[in-house]
Amino acid sequence: MELKEELEYFVSVKEDLLKHHRNQYVLIKGKGLVGTYSTFEEAFNDGVKQLGNVPFLVRQVQEKDEVVQFPALAVGAINAHS
């Protein structure tokens, strides 16, 4: 699974992140916190600048993780053929 190491790291430090960086966005690569940011855009842009075109994780630090769903009808995937 892509970003497995980053997700595991996020879960392992989430309680500490909640104490110090609640509602901020974190940039994680491997088992390391690259930085914290006020917006997703800041975190993403800094990730590309510092790390380049490689997979990295940007997550908002919240008590409960927000689930984002894109129903097939909303994204035009109904009747889509490969």
trRosetta pair geometry for C-beta under 8 A, 3 or more apart (Angstrom, degrees):
i j d omega theta_ij theta_ji phi_ij phi_ji
1 4 4.5 103 78 -65 96 107
2 55 5.7 -128 -175 -138 107 162
3 6 4.5 -52 -166 45 81 119
3 7 5.6 85 132 -26 89 97
3 55 5.7 -127 -65 159 90 124
3 56 7.8 104 -110 -165 107 12
3 57 5.2 119 -156 -70 125 105
4 7 5.9 -58 -147 38 28 109
4 8 6.3 28 156 -18 65 108
5 8 5.8 -55 -147 37 29 111
5 9 6.4 30 153 -19 63 106
5 30 5.7 -25 125 -146 133 46
5 31 6.2 -82 169 -54 104 77
6 9 5.7 -54 -149 36 30 112
6 10 6.4 35 152 -22 64 104
6 28 4.6 136 -155 112 98 113
6 29 6.7 -32 -97 -120 115 20
6 30 6.8 -6 -75 -25 78 7
6 31 8.0 -142 -94 -74 44 39
6 55 7.9 -140 -6 134 144 98
6 56 6.9 151 -103 -159 155 47
6 57 3.8 161 150 -11 139 133
7 10 5.6 -50 -148 33 33 115
7 11 6.5 32 155 -17 64 104
7 57 6.6 174 -62 -105 61 154
8 11 5.9 -55 -150 37 31 110
8 12 6.3 30 153 -20 64 110
8 31 7.9 -38 87 -100 97 89
9 12 5.7 -59 -148 37 31 112
9 13 6.4 -1 164 6 67 110
9 28 5.8 175 88 -171 126 136
9 30 7.3 77 -34 127 154 41
9 31 4.6 178 -92 -129 130 59
9 32 7.4 -48 -169 -6 159 24
9 33 7.9 -163 147 -55 124 71
10 13 6.7 -78 -147 50 24 88
10 14 6.2 52 154 -67 65 92
10 17 7.8 -21 -158 -5 68 158
10 26 7.2 154 -119 84 100 135
10 28 5.8 -126 -66 -12 94 168
10 57 6.5 -104 -47 127 131 150
10 59 5.7 56 -140 32 148 154
11 14 5.6 -23 -144 -20 30 121
13 16 5.1 -55 -172 47 75 113
13 17 5.6 81 128 -28 87 103
13 33 7.1 -100 98 -53 163 122
14 17 5.4 -58 -144 39 33 114
14 18 6.2 38 156 -25 67 102
14 61 7.2 171 -148 -140 71 89
15 18 5.7 -49 -150 30 30 114
15 19 6.9 32 151 -20 61 102
16 19 5.7 -52 -155 30 36 113
16 20 6.5 -5 161 12 68 111
17 20 6.5 -80 -142 54 28 86
17 21 4.9 -51 -167 53 72 110
17 22 7.7 129 137 -68 67 49
17 26 6.3 -50 -140 -51 138 147
17 61 4.6 -134 143 -128 113 136
18 21 7.6 -56 -75 60 12 64
18 22 5.3 46 -159 -83 54 91
18 61 6.0 -165 -83 168 54 108
18 63 6.7 78 -129 -84 132 63
19 22 7.5 116 -6 -38 4 99
21 24 4.3 -79 -180 45 89 125
21 26 6.6 82 127 -67 150 104
21 36 4.8 -111 -133 -136 137 147
21 61 5.0 84 106 31 92 161
22 61 5.7 -120 -119 110 31 108
22 62 7.4 84 -159 -102 74 42
22 63 8.0 14 -137 -42 108 77
23 60 6.7 -9 -154 -177 37 102
23 61 6.5 -58 -5 73 17 81
23 62 6.6 62 -87 -85 54 79
24 36 4.8 38 134 -180 140 105
24 37 6.3 149 -179 67 95 35
24 38 6.4 -57 -129 -96 86 35
24 60 7.3 -178 100 -146 24 65
24 61 5.7 10 57 27 68 114
25 36 7.0 148 77 -161 46 57
25 37 4.7 -32 67 68 99 93
25 38 7.3 -5 19 84 96 11
25 39 6.5 -17 6 121 136 15
25 40 5.3 164 -96 -88 159 50
25 42 7.2 143 60 65 129 92
25 43 4.2 -110 120 -28 124 146
25 58 5.7 12 177 -176 114 94
25 59 6.9 168 -151 86 68 28
25 60 5.3 -43 -94 -92 72 63
25 61 7.5 -170 -96 -5 21 79
26 33 6.1 -57 -167 -140 115 99
26 35 7.4 177 -150 93 56 40
26 36 5.5 -27 -99 -103 70 73
26 37 7.7 169 -85 20 23 79
26 43 7.1 72 98 -130 8 140
26 57 7.9 7 102 111 87 92
26 58 7.1 173 82 -146 45 49
26 59 5.7 -14 53 60 92 79
26 60 7.9 148 11 -109 74 17
26 61 6.0 71 -19 -48 111 104
27 33 7.5 102 75 -168 58 57
27 34 4.2 -59 104 65 103 112
27 35 5.0 13 41 53 115 78
27 36 7.6 -152 13 -76 78 28
27 37 6.8 55 -25 -8 104 117
27 43 4.7 -176 -60 -164 100 93
27 44 8.0 -175 -100 -68 111 29
27 46 6.2 -111 -45 87 165 109
27 47 5.0 -160 -146 -74 127 101
27 56 6.4 19 -171 149 86 127
27 57 7.4 150 -157 84 40 56
27 58 5.6 -13 -99 -98 67 79
28 32 6.8 161 -153 84 68 43
28 33 5.9 -38 -100 -104 79 51
28 34 6.5 -173 -96 4 22 90
28 56 6.7 170 80 -177 46 84
28 57 4.4 -18 62 66 99 107
28 58 7.8 176 20 -77 74 32
28 59 7.2 -5 7 14 118 104
29 32 5.9 -19 69 65 72 94
29 34 5.5 55 7 -47 101 121
29 47 7.6 154 -56 -140 110 97
29 51 5.8 178 -84 -104 150 144
29 54 7.8 58 -133 101 120 118
29 56 4.7 -40 -86 -122 89 105
29 57 7.4 178 -74 23 42 77
33 36 7.5 2 175 -49 117 84
34 46 7.5 169 127 124 121 111
34 47 6.9 107 83 -101 157 76
34 50 6.4 152 -172 95 133 153
34 51 7.3 -62 -109 -48 159 118
34 56 7.4 -5 -3 -166 147 137
35 43 7.2 -171 88 -123 98 77
35 46 6.1 -53 58 123 145 149
36 43 8.0 -32 -159 -95 26 108
37 40 7.7 134 98 -86 124 13
37 42 4.0 -174 -169 96 131 114
37 43 4.0 -159 36 -61 144 83
37 46 6.8 -178 -73 17 138 137
38 42 6.0 56 49 22 73 150
39 42 4.7 101 60 3 85 100
39 43 7.1 -153 95 -2 48 86
40 43 5.8 -62 -153 40 34 109
40 44 6.0 29 155 -18 71 110
40 58 6.1 103 -149 144 78 134
40 60 7.3 -53 -75 -61 95 99
41 44 5.8 -55 -141 39 28 109
41 45 6.0 25 162 -16 65 111
42 45 6.1 -59 -143 40 24 107
42 46 6.2 19 160 -14 62 112
43 46 6.1 -61 -146 41 25 107
43 47 6.3 31 153 -25 62 108
43 58 4.5 131 121 -135 127 119
44 47 5.5 -55 -151 32 30 116
44 48 6.6 26 155 -15 65 102
44 58 5.5 -51 -71 -43 74 164
45 48 5.9 -53 -151 36 32 108
45 49 6.3 31 152 -18 65 110
46 49 5.4 -55 -143 40 35 114
46 50 5.8 19 163 -8 71 112
47 50 6.3 -61 -135 46 23 97
47 51 5.4 -26 -178 27 64 120
47 56 4.7 -161 -162 77 127 144
47 58 6.5 -105 -31 -60 149 110
48 51 6.9 -65 -108 57 15 80
48 52 6.9 30 -165 -141 51 11
48 53 7.0 28 -140 -76 86 56
51 54 5.4 -102 149 50 104 108
51 56 5.4 93 74 -46 167 142
59 65 7.9 -42 -163 -124 116 105
60 66 7.3 16 59 14 126 117
62 65 6.5 139 72 -92 105 37
62 66 6.7 44 56 -24 156 90
70 74 5.8 -130 -169 79 68 118
70 75 4.9 43 162 -36 117 129
71 74 4.7 88 63 3 85 106
71 75 7.4 169 83 3 44 87
72 75 6.5 -75 -147 49 29 92
72 77 4.0 -93 -155 73 83 107
72 78 5.1 112 130 -57 105 72
72 80 7.9 -133 -168 7 105 114
73 76 7.8 36 -176 -71 28 25
73 77 7.7 -77 -49 50 21 72
73 78 5.1 23 -94 -28 63 129
76 80 7.0 91 132 -66 70 116
77 80 4.6 -60 -156 0 54 135
